[in-house]
Amino acid sequence: MTVQTRQDLLTVVSSLFNDALKEATKGNYDTAQLLSAYAQDIVEILIEEGEVRE
């Protein structure tokens, strides 16, 4: 999967959070926490990038 736009990254974040929720529901809390952390990292990068552009 090639990420090309900000919207692509938001789609990835949404997918990561959804997968984290599924894993937590199954009781796989470590995996859920890891997926959630990845998503949060991407969100932080998007926020920082947005602040630089403004």
ModelCIF file with pLDDT and N, C-alpha, C, O atoms, coordinates in Angstrom:
data_MODEL
#
_entry.id   MODEL 
#
_entity.id                         1 
_entity.type                       polymer 
_entity.pdbx_number_of_molecules   1 
#
_entity_poly.entity_id                      1 
_entity_poly.type                           'polypeptide(L)' 
_entity_poly.nstd_linkage                   no 
_entity_poly.nstd_monomer                   no 
_entity_poly.pdbx_seq_one_letter_code       MTVQTRQDLLTVVSSLFNDALKEATKGNYDTAQLLSAYAQDIVEILIEEGEVRE 
_entity_poly.pdbx_seq_one_letter_code_can   MTVQTRQDLLTVVSSLFNDALKEATKGNYDTAQLLSAYAQDIVEILIEEGEVRE 
_entity_poly.pdbx_strand_id                 A 
#
loop_
_entity_poly_seq.entity_id 
_entity_poly_seq.num 
_entity_poly_seq.mon_id 
_entity_poly_seq.hetero 
1 1  MET n 
1 2  THR n 
1 3  VAL n 
1 4  GLN n 
1 5  THR n 
1 6  ARG n 
1 7  GLN n 
1 8  ASP n 
1 9  LEU n 
1 10 LEU n 
1 11 THR n 
1 12 VAL n 
1 13 VAL n 
1 14 SER n 
1 15 SER n 
1 16 LEU n 
1 17 PHE n 
1 18 ASN n 
1 19 ASP n 
1 20 ALA n 
1 21 LEU n 
1 22 LYS n 
1 23 GLU n 
1 24 ALA n 
1 25 THR n 
1 26 LYS n 
1 27 GLY n 
1 28 ASN n 
1 29 TYR n 
1 30 ASP n 
1 31 THR n 
1 32 ALA n 
1 33 GLN n 
1 34 LEU n 
1 35 LEU n 
1 36 SER n 
1 37 ALA n 
1 38 TYR n 
1 39 ALA n 
1 40 GLN n 
1 41 ASP n 
1 42 ILE n 
1 43 VAL n 
1 44 GLU n 
1 45 ILE n 
1 46 LEU n 
1 47 ILE n 
1 48 GLU n 
1 49 GLU n 
1 50 GLY n 
1 51 GLU n 
1 52 VAL n 
1 53 ARG n 
1 54 GLU n 
#
_struct_asym.id          A 
_struct_asym.entity_id   1 
#
loop_
_ma_qa_metric.id 
_ma_qa_metric.mode 
_ma_qa_metric.name 
_ma_qa_metric.software_group_id 
_ma_qa_metric.type 
1 global pLDDT . pLDDT 
2 local  pLDDT . pLDDT 
#
_ma_qa_metric_global.metric_id      1 
_ma_qa_metric_global.metric_value   88.30 
_ma_qa_metric_global.model_id       1 
_ma_qa_metric_global.ordinal_id     1 
#
loop_
_ma_qa_metric_local.label_asym_id 
_ma_qa_metric_local.label_comp_id 
_ma_qa_metric_local.label_seq_id 
_ma_qa_metric_local.metric_id 
_ma_qa_metric_local.metric_value 
_ma_qa_metric_local.model_id 
_ma_qa_metric_local.ordinal_id 
A MET 1  2 57.00 1 1  
A THR 2  2 61.00 1 2  
A VAL 3  2 60.00 1 3  
A GLN 4  2 74.00 1 4  
A THR 5  2 83.00 1 5  
A ARG 6  2 82.00 1 6  
A GLN 7  2 85.00 1 7  
A ASP 8  2 87.00 1 8  
A LEU 9  2 87.00 1 9  
A LEU 10 2 89.00 1 10 
A THR 11 2 92.00 1 11 
A VAL 12 2 92.00 1 12 
A VAL 13 2 94.00 1 13 
A SER 14 2 95.00 1 14 
A SER 15 2 96.00 1 15 
A LEU 16 2 97.00 1 16 
A PHE 17 2 97.00 1 17 
A ASN 18 2 97.00 1 18 
A ASP 19 2 97.00 1 19 
A ALA 20 2 97.00 1 20 
A LEU 21 2 97.00 1 21 
A LYS 22 2 98.00 1 22 
A GLU 23 2 98.00 1 23 
A ALA 24 2 97.00 1 24 
A THR 25 2 97.00 1 25 
A LYS 26 2 98.00 1 26 
A GLY 27 2 97.00 1 27 
A ASN 28 2 97.00 1 28 
A TYR 29 2 97.00 1 29 
A ASP 30 2 98.00 1 30 
A THR 31 2 97.00 1 31 
A ALA 32 2 97.00 1 32 
A GLN 33 2 98.00 1 33 
A LEU 34 2 97.00 1 34 
A LEU 35 2 97.00 1 35 
A SER 36 2 97.00 1 36 
A ALA 37 2 97.00 1 37 
A TYR 38 2 96.00 1 38 
A ALA 39 2 96.00 1 39 
A GLN 40 2 96.00 1 40 
A ASP 41 2 94.00 1 41 
A ILE 42 2 92.00 1 42 
A VAL 43 2 92.00 1 43 
A GLU 44 2 92.00 1 44 
A ILE 45 2 88.00 1 45 
A LEU 46 2 85.00 1 46 
A ILE 47 2 88.00 1 47 
A GLU 48 2 86.00 1 48 
A GLU 49 2 80.00 1 49 
A GLY 50 2 77.00 1 50 
A GLU 51 2 64.00 1 51 
A VAL 52 2 60.00 1 52 
A ARG 53 2 59.00 1 53 
A GLU 54 2 50.00 1 54 
#
loop_
_atom_site.group_PDB 
_atom_site.id 
_atom_site.type_symbol 
_atom_site.label_atom_id 
_atom_site.label_alt_id 
_atom_site.label_comp_id 
_atom_site.label_asym_id 
_atom_site.label_entity_id 
_atom_site.label_seq_id 
_atom_site.pdbx_PDB_ins_code 
_atom_site.Cartn_x 
_atom_site.Cartn_y 
_atom_site.Cartn_z 
_atom_site.occupancy 
_atom_site.B_iso_or_equiv 
_atom_site.pdbx_formal_charge 
_atom_site.auth_seq_id 
_atom_site.auth_comp_id 
_atom_site.auth_asym_id 
_atom_site.auth_atom_id 
_atom_site.pdbx_PDB_model_num 
ATOM 1   N N  . MET A 1 1  ? 0.846   -1.185  0.000  1.00 57.00 ? 1  MET A N  1 
ATOM 2   C CA . MET A 1 1  ? 0.000   0.000   0.000  1.00 57.00 ? 1  MET A CA 1 
ATOM 3   C C  . MET A 1 1  ? 0.885   1.240   0.000  1.00 57.00 ? 1  MET A C  1 
ATOM 4   O O  . MET A 1 1  ? 1.767   1.381   0.848  1.00 57.00 ? 1  MET A O  1 
ATOM 5   N N  . THR A 1 2  ? 0.652   2.121   -0.937 1.00 61.00 ? 2  THR A N  1 
ATOM 6   C CA . THR A 1 2  ? 1.418   3.351   -1.016 1.00 61.00 ? 2  THR A CA 1 
ATOM 7   C C  . THR A 1 2  ? 0.577   4.493   -0.464 1.00 61.00 ? 2  THR A C  1 
ATOM 8   O O  . THR A 1 2  ? -0.543  4.725   -0.919 1.00 61.00 ? 2  THR A O  1 
ATOM 9   N N  . VAL A 1 3  ? 1.119   5.200   0.512  1.00 60.00 ? 3  VAL A N  1 
ATOM 10  C CA . VAL A 1 3  ? 0.425   6.334   1.101  1.00 60.00 ? 3  VAL A CA 1 
ATOM 11  C C  . VAL A 1 3  ? 0.861   7.584   0.361  1.00 60.00 ? 3  VAL A C  1 
ATOM 12  O O  . VAL A 1 3  ? 2.049   7.902   0.311  1.00 60.00 ? 3  VAL A O  1 
ATOM 13  N N  . GLN A 1 4  ? -0.104  8.293   -0.215 1.00 74.00 ? 4  GLN A N  1 
ATOM 14  C CA . GLN A 1 4  ? 0.240   9.449   -1.029 1.00 74.00 ? 4  GLN A CA 1 
ATOM 15  C C  . GLN A 1 4  ? -0.308  10.761  -0.493 1.00 74.00 ? 4  GLN A C  1 
ATOM 16  O O  . GLN A 1 4  ? 0.270   11.819  -0.745 1.00 74.00 ? 4  GLN A O  1 
ATOM 17  N N  . THR A 1 5  ? -1.380  10.714  0.221  1.00 83.00 ? 5  THR A N  1 
ATOM 18  C CA . THR A 1 5  ? -2.007  11.956  0.665  1.00 83.00 ? 5  THR A CA 1 
ATOM 19  C C  . THR A 1 5  ? -2.346  11.898  2.149  1.00 83.00 ? 5  THR A C  1 
ATOM 20  O O  . THR A 1 5  ? -2.311  10.845  2.786  1.00 83.00 ? 5  THR A O  1 
ATOM 21  N N  . ARG A 1 6  ? -2.669  13.057  2.658  1.00 82.00 ? 6  ARG A N  1 
ATOM 22  C CA . ARG A 1 6  ? -3.109  13.161  4.051  1.00 82.00 ? 6  ARG A CA 1 
ATOM 23  C C  . ARG A 1 6  ? -4.345  12.282  4.283  1.00 82.00 ? 6  ARG A C  1 
ATOM 24  O O  . ARG A 1 6  ? -4.472  11.639  5.325  1.00 82.00 ? 6  ARG A O  1 
ATOM 25  N N  . GLN A 1 7  ? -5.249  12.263  3.303  1.00 85.00 ? 7  GLN A N  1 
ATOM 26  C CA . GLN A 1 7  ? -6.457  11.441  3.421  1.00 85.00 ? 7  GLN A CA 1 
ATOM 27  C C  . GLN A 1 7  ? -6.101  9.963   3.514  1.00 85.00 ? 7  GLN A C  1 
ATOM 28  O O  . GLN A 1 7  ? -6.731  9.218   4.265  1.00 85.00 ? 7  GLN A O  1 
ATOM 29  N N  . ASP A 1 8  ? -5.093  9.537   2.754  1.00 87.00 ? 8  ASP A N  1 
ATOM 30  C CA . ASP A 1 8  ? -4.631  8.143   2.850  1.00 87.00 ? 8  ASP A CA 1 
ATOM 31  C C  . ASP A 1 8  ? -4.171  7.835   4.273  1.00 87.00 ? 8  ASP A C  1 
ATOM 32  O O  . ASP A 1 8  ? -4.472  6.771   4.814  1.00 87.00 ? 8  ASP A O  1 
ATOM 33  N N  . LEU A 1 9  ? -3.443  8.771   4.871  1.00 87.00 ? 9  LEU A N  1 
ATOM 34  C CA . LEU A 1 9  ? -2.962  8.557   6.238  1.00 87.00 ? 9  LEU A CA 1 
ATOM 35  C C  . LEU A 1 9  ? -4.121  8.492   7.229  1.00 87.00 ? 9  LEU A C  1 
ATOM 36  O O  . LEU A 1 9  ? -4.088  7.703   8.174  1.00 87.00 ? 9  LEU A O  1 
ATOM 37  N N  . LEU A 1 10 ? -5.135  9.311   7.019  1.00 89.00 ? 10 LEU A N  1 
ATOM 38  C CA . LEU A 1 10 ? -6.297  9.262   7.905  1.00 89.00 ? 10 LEU A CA 1 
ATOM 39  C C  . LEU A 1 10 ? -7.034  7.932   7.756  1.00 89.00 ? 10 LEU A C  1 
ATOM 40  O O  . LEU A 1 10 ? -7.578  7.407   8.728  1.00 89.00 ? 10 LEU A O  1 
ATOM 41  N N  . THR A 1 11 ? -7.051  7.398   6.554  1.00 92.00 ? 11 THR A N  1 
ATOM 42  C CA . THR A 1 11 ? -7.651  6.081   6.332  1.00 92.00 ? 11 THR A CA 1 
ATOM 43  C C  . THR A 1 11 ? -6.864  5.004   7.068  1.00 92.00 ? 11 THR A C  1 
ATOM 44  O O  . THR A 1 11 ? -7.446  4.101   7.669  1.00 92.00 ? 11 THR A O  1 
ATOM 45  N N  . VAL A 1 12 ? -5.549  5.102   7.018  1.00 92.00 ? 12 VAL A N  1 
ATOM 46  C CA . VAL A 1 12 ? -4.697  4.149   7.735  1.00 92.00 ? 12 VAL A CA 1 
ATOM 47  C C  . VAL A 1 12 ? -4.944  4.256   9.238  1.00 92.00 ? 12 VAL A C  1 
ATOM 48  O O  . VAL A 1 12 ? -5.049  3.238   9.923  1.00 92.00 ? 12 VAL A O  1 
ATOM 49  N N  . VAL A 1 13 ? -5.036  5.479   9.754  1.00 94.00 ? 13 VAL A N  1 
ATOM 50  C CA . VAL A 1 13 ? -5.288  5.687   11.189 1.00 94.00 ? 13 VAL A CA 1 
ATOM 51  C C  . VAL A 1 13 ? -6.617  5.049   11.586 1.00 94.00 ? 13 VAL A C  1 
ATOM 52  O O  . VAL A 1 13 ? -6.702  4.362   12.604 1.00 94.00 ? 13 VAL A O  1 
ATOM 53  N N  . SER A 1 14 ? -7.639  5.276   10.792 1.00 95.00 ? 14 SER A N  1 
ATOM 54  C CA . SER A 1 14 ? -8.951  4.702   11.076 1.00 95.00 ? 14 SER A CA 1 
ATOM 55  C C  . SER A 1 14 ? -8.882  3.180   11.098 1.00 95.00 ? 14 SER A C  1 
ATOM 56  O O  . SER A 1 14 ? -9.449  2.538   11.981 1.00 95.00 ? 14 SER A O  1 
ATOM 57  N N  . SER A 1 15 ? -8.195  2.618   10.134 1.00 96.00 ? 15 SER A N  1 
ATOM 58  C CA . SER A 1 15 ? -8.047  1.166   10.064 1.00 96.00 ? 15 SER A CA 1 
ATOM 59  C C  . SER A 1 15 ? -7.288  0.626   11.277 1.00 96.00 ? 15 SER A C  1 
ATOM 60  O O  . SER A 1 15 ? -7.660  -0.402  11.842 1.00 96.00 ? 15 SER A O  1 
ATOM 61  N N  . LEU A 1 16 ? -6.227  1.325   11.669 1.00 97.00 ? 16 LEU A N  1 
ATOM 62  C CA . LEU A 1 16 ? -5.455  0.888   12.842 1.00 97.00 ? 16 LEU A CA 1 
ATOM 63  C C  . LEU A 1 16 ? -6.305  0.917   14.107 1.00 97.00 ? 16 LEU A C  1 
ATOM 64  O O  . LEU A 1 16 ? -6.251  -0.015  14.910 1.00 97.00 ? 16 LEU A O  1 
ATOM 65  N N  . PHE A 1 17 ? -7.092  1.984   14.293 1.00 97.00 ? 17 PHE A N  1 
ATOM 66  C CA . PHE A 1 17 ? -7.949  2.070   15.481 1.00 97.00 ? 17 PHE A CA 1 
ATOM 67  C C  . PHE A 1 17 ? -9.028  0.980   15.459 1.00 97.00 ? 17 PHE A C  1 
ATOM 68  O O  . PHE A 1 17 ? -9.338  0.387   16.492 1.00 97.00 ? 17 PHE A O  1 
ATOM 69  N N  . ASN A 1 18 ? -9.590  0.724   14.284 1.00 97.00 ? 18 ASN A N  1 
ATOM 70  C CA . ASN A 1 18 ? -10.594 -0.345  14.174 1.00 97.00 ? 18 ASN A CA 1 
ATOM 71  C C  . ASN A 1 18 ? -9.988  -1.698  14.502 1.00 97.00 ? 18 ASN A C  1 
ATOM 72  O O  . ASN A 1 18 ? -10.586 -2.496  15.224 1.00 97.00 ? 18 ASN A O  1 
ATOM 73  N N  . ASP A 1 19 ? -8.796  -1.954  13.970 1.00 97.00 ? 19 ASP A N  1 
ATOM 74  C CA . ASP A 1 19 ? -8.112  -3.214  14.268 1.00 97.00 ? 19 ASP A CA 1 
ATOM 75  C C  . ASP A 1 19 ? -7.770  -3.320  15.751 1.00 97.00 ? 19 ASP A C  1 
ATOM 76  O O  . ASP A 1 19 ? -7.866  -4.397  16.339 1.00 97.00 ? 19 ASP A O  1 
ATOM 77  N N  . ALA A 1 20 ? -7.373  -2.210  16.348 1.00 97.00 ? 20 ALA A N  1 
ATOM 78  C CA . ALA A 1 20 ? -7.068  -2.200  17.785 1.00 97.00 ? 20 ALA A CA 1 
ATOM 79  C C  . ALA A 1 20 ? -8.313  -2.570  18.597 1.00 97.00 ? 20 ALA A C  1 
ATOM 80  O O  . ALA A 1 20 ? -8.236  -3.335  19.558 1.00 97.00 ? 20 ALA A O  1 
ATOM 81  N N  . LEU A 1 21 ? -9.439  -2.026  18.201 1.00 97.00 ? 21 LEU A N  1 
ATOM 82  C CA . LEU A 1 21 ? -10.693 -2.333  18.900 1.00 97.00 ? 21 LEU A CA 1 
ATOM 83  C C  . LEU A 1 21 ? -11.036 -3.818  18.766 1.00 97.00 ? 21 LEU A C  1 
ATOM 84  O O  . LEU A 1 21 ? -11.447 -4.456  19.735 1.00 97.00 ? 21 LEU A O  1 
ATOM 85  N N  . LYS A 1 22 ? -10.867 -4.356  17.571 1.00 98.00 ? 22 LYS A N  1 
ATOM 86  C CA . LYS A 1 22 ? -11.142 -5.786  17.355 1.00 98.00 ? 22 LYS A CA 1 
ATOM 87  C C  . LYS A 1 22 ? -10.228 -6.650  18.220 1.00 98.00 ? 22 LYS A C  1 
ATOM 88  O O  . LYS A 1 22 ? -10.671 -7.624  18.828 1.00 98.00 ? 22 LYS A O  1 
ATOM 89  N N  . GLU A 1 23 ? -8.954  -6.285  18.268 1.00 98.00 ? 23 GLU A N  1 
ATOM 90  C CA . GLU A 1 23 ? -8.000  -7.061  19.062 1.00 98.00 ? 23 GLU A CA 1 
ATOM 91  C C  . GLU A 1 23 ? -8.331  -6.973  20.553 1.00 98.00 ? 23 GLU A C  1 
ATOM 92  O O  . GLU A 1 23 ? -8.232  -7.968  21.271 1.00 98.00 ? 23 GLU A O  1 
ATOM 93  N N  . ALA A 1 24 ? -8.717  -5.798  21.012 1.00 97.00 ? 24 ALA A N  1 
ATOM 94  C CA . ALA A 1 24 ? -9.083  -5.641  22.424 1.00 97.00 ? 24 ALA A CA 1 
ATOM 95  C C  . ALA A 1 24 ? -10.313 -6.474  22.757 1.00 97.00 ? 24 ALA A C  1 
ATOM 96  O O  . ALA A 1 24 ? -10.403 -7.071  23.830 1.00 97.00 ? 24 ALA A O  1 
ATOM 97  N N  . THR A 1 25 ? -11.256 -6.506  21.826 1.00 97.00 ? 25 THR A N  1 
ATOM 98  C CA . THR A 1 25 ? -12.470 -7.303  22.028 1.00 97.00 ? 25 THR A CA 1 
ATOM 99  C C  . THR A 1 25 ? -12.135 -8.788  22.152 1.00 97.00 ? 25 THR A C  1 
ATOM 100 O O  . THR A 1 25 ? -12.794 -9.521  22.890 1.00 97.00 ? 25 THR A O  1 
ATOM 101 N N  . LYS A 1 26 ? -11.109 -9.224  21.426 1.00 98.00 ? 26 LYS A N  1 
ATOM 102 C CA . LYS A 1 26 ? -10.671 -10.634 21.488 1.00 98.00 ? 26 LYS A CA 1 
ATOM 103 C C  . LYS A 1 26 ? -9.816  -10.911 22.722 1.00 98.00 ? 26 LYS A C  1 
ATOM 104 O O  . LYS A 1 26 ? -9.505  -12.064 23.022 1.00 98.00 ? 26 LYS A O  1 
ATOM 105 N N  . GLY A 1 27 ? -9.439  -9.852  23.436 1.00 97.00 ? 27 GLY A N  1 
ATOM 106 C CA . GLY A 1 27 ? -8.604  -10.037 24.615 1.00 97.00 ? 27 GLY A CA 1 
ATOM 107 C C  . GLY A 1 27 ? -7.120  -9.890  24.335 1.00 97.00 ? 27 GLY A C  1 
ATOM 108 O O  . GLY A 1 27 ? -6.294  -10.123 25.218 1.00 97.00 ? 27 GLY A O  1 
ATOM 109 N N  . ASN A 1 28 ? -6.775  -9.508  23.120 1.00 97.00 ? 28 ASN A N  1 
ATOM 110 C CA . ASN A 1 28 ? -5.369  -9.315  22.752 1.00 97.00 ? 28 ASN A CA 1 
ATOM 111 C C  . ASN A 1 28 ? -4.961  -7.873  23.047 1.00 97.00 ? 28 ASN A C  1 
ATOM 112 O O  . ASN A 1 28 ? -4.781  -7.066  22.134 1.00 97.00 ? 28 ASN A O  1 
ATOM 113 N N  . TYR A 1 29 ? -4.820  -7.566  24.323 1.00 97.00 ? 29 TYR A N  1 
ATOM 114 C CA . TYR A 1 29 ? -4.611  -6.180  24.738 1.00 97.00 ? 29 TYR A CA 1 
ATOM 115 C C  . TYR A 1 29 ? -3.260  -5.611  24.325 1.00 97.00 ? 29 TYR A C  1 
ATOM 116 O O  . TYR A 1 29 ? -3.160  -4.425  24.011 1.00 97.00 ? 29 TYR A O  1 
ATOM 117 N N  . ASP A 1 30 ? -2.223  -6.439  24.322 1.00 98.00 ? 30 ASP A N  1 
ATOM 118 C CA . ASP A 1 30 ? -0.906  -5.958  23.902 1.00 98.00 ? 30 ASP A CA 1 
ATOM 119 C C  . ASP A 1 30 ? -0.923  -5.544  22.431 1.00 98.00 ? 30 ASP A C  1 
ATOM 120 O O  . ASP A 1 30 ? -0.386  -4.499  22.065 1.00 98.00 ? 30 ASP A O  1 
ATOM 121 N N  . THR A 1 31 ? -1.542  -6.367  21.602 1.00 97.00 ? 31 THR A N  1 
ATOM 122 C CA . THR A 1 31 ? -1.642  -6.046  20.178 1.00 97.00 ? 31 THR A CA 1 
ATOM 123 C C  . THR A 1 31 ? -2.494  -4.807  19.982 1.00 97.00 ? 31 THR A C  1 
ATOM 124 O O  . THR A 1 31 ? -2.156  -3.944  19.172 1.00 97.00 ? 31 THR A O  1 
ATOM 125 N N  . ALA A 1 32 ? -3.588  -4.707  20.710 1.00 97.00 ? 32 ALA A N  1 
ATOM 126 C CA . ALA A 1 32 ? -4.460  -3.540  20.601 1.00 97.00 ? 32 ALA A CA 1 
ATOM 127 C C  . ALA A 1 32 ? -3.717  -2.271  20.993 1.00 97.00 ? 32 ALA A C  1 
ATOM 128 O O  . ALA A 1 32 ? -3.856  -1.237  20.340 1.00 97.00 ? 32 ALA A O  1 
ATOM 129 N N  . GLN A 1 33 ? -2.941  -2.349  22.042 1.00 98.00 ? 33 GLN A N  1 
ATOM 130 C CA . GLN A 1 33 ? -2.185  -1.186  22.498 1.00 98.00 ? 33 GLN A CA 1 
ATOM 131 C C  . GLN A 1 33 ? -1.138  -0.777  21.462 1.00 98.00 ? 33 GLN A C  1 
ATOM 132 O O  . GLN A 1 33 ? -0.931  0.413   21.228 1.00 98.00 ? 33 GLN A O  1 
ATOM 133 N N  . LEU A 1 34 ? -0.492  -1.736  20.853 1.00 97.00 ? 34 LEU A N  1 
ATOM 134 C CA . LEU A 1 34 ? 0.509   -1.453  19.829 1.00 97.00 ? 34 LEU A CA 1 
ATOM 135 C C  . LEU A 1 34 ? -0.121  -0.791  18.599 1.00 97.00 ? 34 LEU A C  1 
ATOM 136 O O  . LEU A 1 34 ? 0.403   0.199   18.088 1.00 97.00 ? 34 LEU A O  1 
ATOM 137 N N  . LEU A 1 35 ? -1.233  -1.334  18.132 1.00 97.00 ? 35 LEU A N  1 
ATOM 138 C CA . LEU A 1 35 ? -1.923  -0.746  16.978 1.00 97.00 ? 35 LEU A CA 1 
ATOM 139 C C  . LEU A 1 35 ? -2.391  0.677   17.282 1.00 97.00 ? 35 LEU A C  1 
ATOM 140 O O  . LEU A 1 35 ? -2.284  1.570   16.441 1.00 97.00 ? 35 LEU A O  1 
ATOM 141 N N  . SER A 1 36 ? -2.900  0.869   18.469 1.00 97.00 ? 36 SER A N  1 
ATOM 142 C CA . SER A 1 36 ? -3.356  2.193   18.880 1.00 97.00 ? 36 SER A CA 1 
ATOM 143 C C  . SER A 1 36 ? -2.190  3.179   18.948 1.00 97.00 ? 36 SER A C  1 
ATOM 144 O O  . SER A 1 36 ? -2.327  4.339   18.559 1.00 97.00 ? 36 SER A O  1 
ATOM 145 N N  . ALA A 1 37 ? -1.056  2.715   19.438 1.00 97.00 ? 37 ALA A N  1 
ATOM 146 C CA . ALA A 1 37 ? 0.131   3.578   19.518 1.00 97.00 ? 37 ALA A CA 1 
ATOM 147 C C  . ALA A 1 37 ? 0.601   3.991   18.122 1.00 97.00 ? 37 ALA A C  1 
ATOM 148 O O  . ALA A 1 37 ? 0.982   5.142   17.909 1.00 97.00 ? 37 ALA A O  1 
ATOM 149 N N  . TYR A 1 38 ? 0.574   3.047   17.167 1.00 96.00 ? 38 TYR A N  1 
ATOM 150 C CA . TYR A 1 38 ? 0.942   3.383   15.788 1.00 96.00 ? 38 TYR A CA 1 
ATOM 151 C C  . TYR A 1 38 ? 0.016   4.470   15.242 1.00 96.00 ? 38 TYR A C  1 
ATOM 152 O O  . TYR A 1 38 ? 0.469   5.439   14.633 1.00 96.00 ? 38 TYR A O  1 
ATOM 153 N N  . ALA A 1 39 ? -1.269  4.297   15.467 1.00 96.00 ? 39 ALA A N  1 
ATOM 154 C CA . ALA A 1 39 ? -2.249  5.275   14.980 1.00 96.00 ? 39 ALA A CA 1 
ATOM 155 C C  . ALA A 1 39 ? -2.011  6.640   15.628 1.00 96.00 ? 39 ALA A C  1 
ATOM 156 O O  . ALA A 1 39 ? -2.072  7.666   14.950 1.00 96.00 ? 39 ALA A O  1 
ATOM 157 N N  . GLN A 1 40 ? -1.745  6.657   16.911 1.00 96.00 ? 40 GLN A N  1 
ATOM 158 C CA . GLN A 1 40 ? -1.501  7.920   17.609 1.00 96.00 ? 40 GLN A CA 1 
ATOM 159 C C  . GLN A 1 40 ? -0.251  8.608   17.089 1.00 96.00 ? 40 GLN A C  1 
ATOM 160 O O  . GLN A 1 40 ? -0.217  9.834   16.979 1.00 96.00 ? 40 GLN A O  1 
ATOM 161 N N  . ASP A 1 41 ? 0.770   7.836   16.770 1.00 94.00 ? 41 ASP A N  1 
ATOM 162 C CA . ASP A 1 41 ? 1.996   8.417   16.207 1.00 94.00 ? 41 ASP A CA 1 
ATOM 163 C C  . ASP A 1 41 ? 1.712   9.110   14.883 1.00 94.00 ? 41 ASP A C  1 
ATOM 164 O O  . ASP A 1 41 ? 2.212   10.205  14.627 1.00 94.00 ? 41 ASP A O  1 
ATOM 165 N N  . ILE A 1 42 ? 0.906   8.465   14.042 1.00 92.00 ? 42 ILE A N  1 
ATOM 166 C CA . ILE A 1 42 ? 0.566   9.073   12.750 1.00 92.00 ? 42 ILE A CA 1 
ATOM 167 C C  . ILE A 1 42 ? -0.227  10.353  12.952 1.00 92.00 ? 42 ILE A C  1 
ATOM 168 O O  . ILE A 1 42 ? 0.012   11.347  12.265 1.00 92.00 ? 42 ILE A O  1 
ATOM 169 N N  . VAL A 1 43 ? -1.164  10.338  13.882 1.00 92.00 ? 43 VAL A N  1 
ATOM 170 C CA . VAL A 1 43 ? -1.964  11.536  14.166 1.00 92.00 ? 43 VAL A CA 1 
ATOM 171 C C  . VAL A 1 43 ? -1.061  12.675  14.633 1.00 92.00 ? 43 VAL A C  1 
ATOM 172 O O  . VAL A 1 43 ? -1.227  13.816  14.202 1.00 92.00 ? 43 VAL A O  1 
ATOM 173 N N  . GLU A 1 44 ? -0.115  12.374  15.503 1.00 92.00 ? 44 GLU A N  1 
ATOM 174 C CA . GLU A 1 44 ? 0.805   13.408  15.987 1.00 92.00 ? 44 GLU A CA 1 
ATOM 175 C C  . GLU A 1 44 ? 1.628   13.995  14.843 1.00 92.00 ? 44 GLU A C  1 
ATOM 176 O O  . GLU A 1 44 ? 1.848   15.205  14.794 1.00 92.00 ? 44 GLU A O  1 
ATOM 177 N N  . ILE A 1 45 ? 2.077   13.152  13.934 1.00 88.00 ? 45 ILE A N  1 
ATOM 178 C CA . ILE A 1 45 ? 2.838   13.632  12.778 1.00 88.00 ? 45 ILE A CA 1 
ATOM 179 C C  . ILE A 1 45 ? 1.962   14.532  11.912 1.00 88.00 ? 45 ILE A C  1 
ATOM 180 O O  . ILE A 1 45 ? 2.414   15.579  11.449 1.00 88.00 ? 45 ILE A O  1 
ATOM 181 N N  . LEU A 1 46 ? 0.717   14.130  11.693 1.00 85.00 ? 46 LEU A N  1 
ATOM 182 C CA . LEU A 1 46 ? -0.192  14.949  10.884 1.00 85.00 ? 46 LEU A CA 1 
ATOM 183 C C  . LEU A 1 46 ? -0.449  16.306  11.536 1.00 85.00 ? 46 LEU A C  1 
ATOM 184 O O  . LEU A 1 46 ? -0.521  17.327  10.853 1.00 85.00 ? 46 LEU A O  1 
ATOM 185 N N  . ILE A 1 47 ? -0.586  16.307  12.851 1.00 88.00 ? 47 ILE A N  1 
ATOM 186 C CA . ILE A 1 47 ? -0.819  17.568  13.577 1.00 88.00 ? 47 ILE A CA 1 
ATOM 187 C C  . ILE A 1 47 ? 0.407   18.460  13.460 1.00 88.00 ? 47 ILE A C  1 
ATOM 188 O O  . ILE A 1 47 ? 0.284   19.649  13.168 1.00 88.00 ? 47 ILE A O  1 
ATOM 189 N N  . GLU A 1 48 ? 1.582   17.898  13.684 1.00 86.00 ? 48 GLU A N  1 
ATOM 190 C CA . GLU A 1 48 ? 2.813   18.680  13.589 1.00 86.00 ? 48 GLU A CA 1 
ATOM 191 C C  . GLU A 1 48 ? 3.008   19.220  12.176 1.00 86.00 ? 48 GLU A C  1 
ATOM 192 O O  . GLU A 1 48 ? 3.410   20.371  12.004 1.00 86.00 ? 48 GLU A O  1 
ATOM 193 N N  . GLU A 1 49 ? 2.732   18.413  11.177 1.00 80.00 ? 49 GLU A N  1 
ATOM 194 C CA . GLU A 1 49 ? 2.876   18.832  9.793  1.00 80.00 ? 49 GLU A CA 1 
ATOM 195 C C  . GLU A 1 49 ? 1.897   19.956  9.470  1.00 80.00 ? 49 GLU A C  1 
ATOM 196 O O  . GLU A 1 49 ? 2.231   20.899  8.753  1.00 80.00 ? 49 GLU A O  1 
ATOM 197 N N  . GLY A 1 50 ? 0.679   19.842  10.013 1.00 77.00 ? 50 GLY A N  1 
ATOM 198 C CA . GLY A 1 50 ? -0.337  20.877  9.797  1.00 77.00 ? 50 GLY A CA 1 
ATOM 199 C C  . GLY A 1 50 ? 0.079   22.198  10.421 1.00 77.00 ? 50 GLY A C  1 
ATOM 200 O O  . GLY A 1 50 ? -0.176  23.260  9.853  1.00 77.00 ? 50 GLY A O  1 
ATOM 201 N N  . GLU A 1 51 ? 0.723   22.143  11.595 1.00 64.00 ? 51 GLU A N  1 
ATOM 202 C CA . GLU A 1 51 ? 1.157   23.355  12.265 1.00 64.00 ? 51 GLU A CA 1 
ATOM 203 C C  . GLU A 1 51 ? 2.279   24.037  11.486 1.00 64.00 ? 51 GLU A C  1 
ATOM 204 O O  . GLU A 1 51 ? 2.357   25.266  11.459 1.00 64.00 ? 51 GLU A O  1 
ATOM 205 N N  . VAL A 1 52 ? 3.130   23.262  10.864 1.00 60.00 ? 52 VAL A N  1 
ATOM 206 C CA . VAL A 1 52 ? 4.239   23.821  10.091 1.00 60.00 ? 52 VAL A CA 1 
ATOM 207 C C  . VAL A 1 52 ? 3.710   24.499  8.834  1.00 60.00 ? 52 VAL A C  1 
ATOM 208 O O  . VAL A 1 52 ? 4.224   25.544  8.433  1.00 60.00 ? 52 VAL A O  1 
ATOM 209 N N  . ARG A 1 53 ? 2.700   23.925  8.214  1.00 59.00 ? 53 ARG A N  1 
ATOM 210 C CA . ARG A 1 53 ? 2.148   24.472  6.960  1.00 59.00 ? 53 ARG A CA 1 
ATOM 211 C C  . ARG A 1 53 ? 1.374   25.754  7.174  1.00 59.00 ? 53 ARG A C  1 
ATOM 212 O O  . ARG A 1 53 ? 1.306   26.586  6.269  1.00 59.00 ? 53 ARG A O  1 
ATOM 213 N N  . GLU A 1 54 ? 0.788   25.936  8.346  1.00 50.00 ? 54 GLU A N  1 
ATOM 214 C CA . GLU A 1 54 ? -0.067  27.117  8.580  1.00 50.00 ? 54 GLU A CA 1 
ATOM 215 C C  . GLU A 1 54 ? 0.715   28.390  8.736  1.00 50.00 ? 54 GLU A C  1 
ATOM 216 O O  . GLU A 1 54 ? 0.129   29.454  8.937  1.00 50.00 ? 54 GLU A O  1 
#
